[in-house]
Amino acid sequence: MSESPARIGFGMASPGRNAAGKGAAEEPAEEKKTLPPDARISLAEERAETGIDEVFNSLDAELVGLAPVKNRIREIAALLLVDRARSRFGLSTSRPNLHMSFTGSPGTGKTTVAMRMADMLHRLGYLRRGHLVSVTRDDLVGQYVGHTAPKTKEVLKRAMGGVLFIDEAYYLYRADNERDYGQESIEILLQVMENHREDLVVILAGYKDRMDSFFVSNPGMSSRIAHHIDFPDYTLDELEGIGKLMMQAEGYSFTPKAAKTFREYLDRRKGQPRFANARSVRNAIERARLRHASRMMTTDEAVGRDELTTLKPEDFLGSRVFAESTDETTTG
Amino acid sequence: MRITQGTFSFLPDLTDAEITAQIQYALDNKWPCSVEFTDDPHPRNVYWDMWGLPMFDLADAAGVLAEVNACRKAKPEHYIRLNAYNANYGKQTVALSFIVQRPSDEPGFRLDRQDAHDRTIHYTLHPYAADAPPGRRYNGQQ
């Protein structure tokens, strides 16, 4: 039988195991004896205990830029740590409201940060599970009368204990159609955000201008969200850093010349329409890999490790971005 | 007379904290939970009414407990039980099932004797609650 040791026998809760589970549940309660008023505790130790630094380190290492976002995350973490310390002295702290809205251009890392946020809140003991349930309008809004409420409630139940991440939340509300079922979904969301604050954190994400008009037409939603975090666009240096991280992860490297071309590519691409920050960087690298691969296929010589992992300037120069601009220079 | 059906039924009624712990145990084992209710206490009544659909893909017990509480609110004088289903191949059966609410007053059962041919006697259990039509048993509560 390929079963985990926790389910030997008939898979029933045996009395012995049950008792063990209860003991484990009682332990933290015992540990949380109220400290005397003159006791001193080290916040650094508390910090180490939660393992929160690991999350911060991976945030810093894997996410380039986003300074305001990281600052806000540090502030939230500090608040929760201090609340933990306060509760050890028996000081009552009201549970902070941590519903958030992430606004920013496409590809600025909203989903990635939401995942880290779920992990961090779990480590700090704010969330019981720390999983992320990512949904869009389709998952919340039904197709006929009476379909929306059960659908939304099911998603909310799935998200309990973790983070509910609603991508492109403004699609929930359609101003042009007053019979749209999105409004019903918003009402249920609001109710749960208020009444089940200890069970889940709701994060709404979307582009800045459309989220703003969404909040204007749903003031109740705006006031229930404590943290409006704006994700800034990446600078050229940051985009380059992101590109390098992605290449490393894929096991590719640049020649120095290619690095320069890549930077120039990013500079040009940034000015063009439909630029999606990190996502565009990823696409650029994907296409460079394609060109690299077809270049490899056309050579008759034997190829080694270096050839297979090194991107050259021509892999980027083949891009439409360069083609268009050279057209412009020739014509203009 | 206290009905003893399902797991834990010989123990005092579980508190919400204990129920939460049991639900979490089920969810940690990947058993989806469902809530059912009935006002027919007969032990052979295995088909209880479903309170909503079974709940799949849940991670935390709070979602299930919210449904239990919603059912308690709508059916304050019914029996409510919680089932956890083990869908693993080779099991495919209810792994845990326990009562999370019972009516405030449980009148119990009467033993009926029926004379059959040749002076044989047939015995059957008759719940006093079943004298009233469904929906009006147990203090006339719906």
Interface residues (C-beta under 8 A of the other chain):
Chain A: E3 A6 R7 G11 M12 A13 G21 K22 A25 R128 R129 H131 P150 E154 L156 K157 R158 M160 G161 G162 H196 D199 L200
Chain B: T7 A21 Q22 Y25 N29 G52 M55 D57 L58 A59 D60 A61 A62 G63 V64 A66 E67 N86 N88 K91 A95 L96
